[in-house]
Amino acid sequence: MTRFIVIGLGNMGRQIGKLLKNCSPHNNIIGVEKNLPKGETNLPFTVVDSISKIKLTPNDCSILCIKPQDLHEFSKELNTNVSDPGGLISVLAGISTETLQKFLPHTKICRAMPNLAMDKGKSDTAFYTNDKALGELTNNIFSHGGSPINVSNERDIDTATAIIGSGPAFILKLCHAMSDEAEWQRVPSHLAPKFAMASLKAAASMEDLSKISQITSKGGTTEAGLRVMNKYNFDNIIRSTVRTSISKSHELDHETREY
Ligand SMILES: NC(=O)c1ccc[n+]([C@@H]2O[C@H](COP(=O)([O-])OP(=O)(O)OC[C@H]3O[C@@H](n4cnc5c(N)ncnc54)[C@H](OP(=O)(O)O)[C@@H]3O)[C@@H](O)[C@H]2O)c1
C-alpha cells in the first residue's frame, strides 16, 4: 500500500493532505512541516518537522508542496541514502522535471498544477509525468478534487500554472473591480461582492467561451460594456498577465537550477 508524504503544509499542502484523507480514510499519510504552529491538532494525519526523520521507500509517494525558492534548502535535509525513494508529485510553480532530478533522488516524477478550489471539487488539475503508474496515481488522487487534465508536453504545465494555479486570483481581481464599482453605484457594501460573485458563478456554470455572443444582444448593455473592454485592450492586458506569469515560472526554474 502506498504511503503518502505531504511536504509543506501551507495553503496547498493542507488541502492535498485532506484530499488524500477524503480519497480513502485508510490512506497512510505523513505530513512534513518545518514550522507547524504549536498545539495545531486539526490535521487528520501525523506530522513531523523534517523530511530527515523519514526513510523513503519504493512504496512512497512524496507530494512536494513547498515554495520553489525552498527547494534547495529542502534537498539538503533529504536522506539520500536510499536506492529507490518512490514517486514524487510536485506542485511547485516553474520547477521542471530536470531541475527536480538535479536536486532530489527521485526518478519517477509528476508535475501537477491544481488550485485551491480542490476542497470544493472544482480544481481541474493539469499534470505531466515521466512515469505511467505515477500518472495513474496522480489522476486518481486529483479526481477527488476536480477533473484532472493529463498533458503530454511539459511546457503546458507552465501555462497551466499561470491559468489554472494563479488564474483564479486574476479572475477574482476582475470580480473585485466589479464589486468596487457596484459600491460606487451605491449598492450596499454587503451586497456588492454578492453581485460580483453572481456574475462569476453564472460565467463558470456556462463552461463555454462562445456563450459571450448569446449574452450580447444587439444595441444592449453588454455590447456597450464590451466596447469599453475592447477600447482599453482588455484582451491584451489579460494575455500579457498570463505571459508574465509564465515567464516567472521559467525564471524560478532557471534561478533554482543555477543555485
Ligand atoms: N497557493 C496556491 O493557490 C497554489 C496553486 C498552485 C500551486 N501552488 C504551489 O504550491 C506550493 C506551495 O504554495 P502555498 O501557497 O501552499 O505556500 P505556503 O503556504 O507558503 O506553504 C509552503 C509551506 O512549506 C513549508 N516549508 C518550507 N520549507 C520546508 C521544508 N524544508 N520542510 C517542510 N516544510 C517546509 C513552509 O513553512 P514556512 O512558511 O515556515 O517557510 C510553508 O508552511 C508552491 O510551490 C506553489 O507554487 C500554490
Ligand as a Chemical Component Dictionary entry (heavy atoms), coordinates in Angstrom:
data_LIG
# 
_chem_comp.id                   LIG 
_chem_comp.type                 NON-POLYMER 
_chem_comp.pdbx_formal_charge   0 
_chem_comp.three_letter_code    LIG 
# 
loop_
_chem_comp_atom.comp_id 
_chem_comp_atom.atom_id 
_chem_comp_atom.alt_atom_id 
_chem_comp_atom.type_symbol 
_chem_comp_atom.charge 
_chem_comp_atom.model_Cartn_x 
_chem_comp_atom.model_Cartn_y 
_chem_comp_atom.model_Cartn_z 
_chem_comp_atom.pdbx_ordinal 
LIG N1  N1  N 0  -1.391 28.659 -3.276 1  
LIG C1  C1  C 0  -1.883 28.281 -4.452 2  
LIG O1  O1  O 0  -3.017 28.626 -4.842 3  
LIG C2  C2  C 0  -1.068 27.383 -5.348 4  
LIG C3  C3  C 0  -1.621 26.924 -6.560 5  
LIG C4  C4  C 0  -0.868 26.053 -7.354 6  
LIG C5  C5  C 0  0.407  25.683 -6.976 7  
LIG N2  N2  N 1  0.926  26.176 -5.824 8  
LIG C6  C6  C 0  2.295  25.767 -5.430 9  
LIG O2  O2  O 0  2.214  25.144 -4.181 10 
LIG C7  C7  C 0  3.408  25.367 -3.451 11 
LIG C8  C8  C 0  3.040  25.821 -2.052 12 
LIG O3  O3  O 0  2.272  27.010 -2.127 13 
LIG P1  P1  P 0  1.497  27.520 -0.833 14 
LIG O4  O4  O 0  0.650  28.655 -1.270 15 
LIG O5  O5  O -1 0.885  26.371 -0.119 16 
LIG O6  O6  O 0  2.756  28.081 0.019  17 
LIG P2  P2  P 0  2.862  28.200 1.604  18 
LIG O7  O7  O 0  1.509  28.483 2.172  19 
LIG O8  O8  O 0  3.977  29.150 1.870  20 
LIG O9  O9  O 0  3.279  26.722 2.083  21 
LIG C9  C9  C 0  4.576  26.192 1.992  22 
LIG C10 C10 C 0  4.878  25.537 3.326  23 
LIG O10 O10 O 0  6.054  24.758 3.215  24 
LIG C11 C11 C 0  6.800  24.929 4.417  25 
LIG N3  N3  N 0  8.199  24.540 4.202  26 
LIG C12 C12 C 0  9.205  25.239 3.646  27 
LIG N4  N4  N 0  10.347 24.512 3.633  28 
LIG C13 C13 C 0  10.045 23.318 4.199  29 
LIG C14 C14 C 0  10.799 22.142 4.482  30 
LIG N5  N5  N 0  12.111 22.065 4.195  31 
LIG N6  N6  N 0  10.174 21.082 5.071  32 
LIG C15 C15 C 0  8.867  21.165 5.396  33 
LIG N7  N7  N 0  8.087  22.254 5.158  34 
LIG C16 C16 C 0  8.677  23.329 4.569  35 
LIG C17 C17 C 0  6.622  26.408 4.701  36 
LIG O11 O11 O 0  6.985  26.725 6.041  37 
LIG P3  P3  P 0  7.466  28.261 6.316  38 
LIG O12 O12 O 0  6.313  29.132 5.972  39 
LIG O13 O13 O 0  7.786  28.235 7.774  40 
LIG O14 O14 O 0  8.652  28.503 5.431  41 
LIG C18 C18 C 0  5.128  26.562 4.438  42 
LIG O15 O15 O 0  4.338  26.210 5.558  43 
LIG C19 C19 C 0  4.218  26.407 -4.220 44 
LIG O16 O16 O 0  5.304  25.775 -4.849 45 
LIG C20 C20 C 0  3.260  26.944 -5.271 46 
LIG O17 O17 O 0  3.911  27.245 -6.476 47 
LIG C21 C21 C 0  0.225  27.003 -4.986 48 
# 
loop_
_chem_comp_bond.comp_id 
_chem_comp_bond.atom_id_1 
_chem_comp_bond.atom_id_2 
_chem_comp_bond.value_order 
_chem_comp_bond.pdbx_ordinal 
LIG N1  C1  SING 1  
LIG C1  O1  DOUB 2  
LIG C1  C2  SING 3  
LIG C2  C3  SING 4  
LIG C2  C21 DOUB 5  
LIG C3  C4  DOUB 6  
LIG C4  C5  SING 7  
LIG C5  N2  DOUB 8  
LIG N2  C6  SING 9  
LIG N2  C21 SING 10 
LIG C6  O2  SING 11 
LIG C6  C20 SING 12 
LIG O2  C7  SING 13 
LIG C7  C8  SING 14 
LIG C7  C19 SING 15 
LIG C8  O3  SING 16 
LIG O3  P1  SING 17 
LIG P1  O4  DOUB 18 
LIG P1  O5  SING 19 
LIG P1  O6  SING 20 
LIG O6  P2  SING 21 
LIG P2  O7  DOUB 22 
LIG P2  O8  SING 23 
LIG P2  O9  SING 24 
LIG O9  C9  SING 25 
LIG C9  C10 SING 26 
LIG C10 O10 SING 27 
LIG C10 C18 SING 28 
LIG O10 C11 SING 29 
LIG C11 N3  SING 30 
LIG C11 C17 SING 31 
LIG N3  C12 SING 32 
LIG N3  C16 SING 33 
LIG C12 N4  DOUB 34 
LIG N4  C13 SING 35 
LIG C13 C14 SING 36 
LIG C13 C16 DOUB 37 
LIG C14 N5  SING 38 
LIG C14 N6  DOUB 39 
LIG N6  C15 SING 40 
LIG C15 N7  DOUB 41 
LIG N7  C16 SING 42 
LIG C17 O11 SING 43 
LIG C17 C18 SING 44 
LIG O11 P3  SING 45 
LIG P3  O12 DOUB 46 
LIG P3  O13 SING 47 
LIG P3  O14 SING 48 
LIG C18 O15 SING 49 
LIG C19 O16 SING 50 
LIG C19 C20 SING 51 
LIG C20 O17 SING 52 
# 
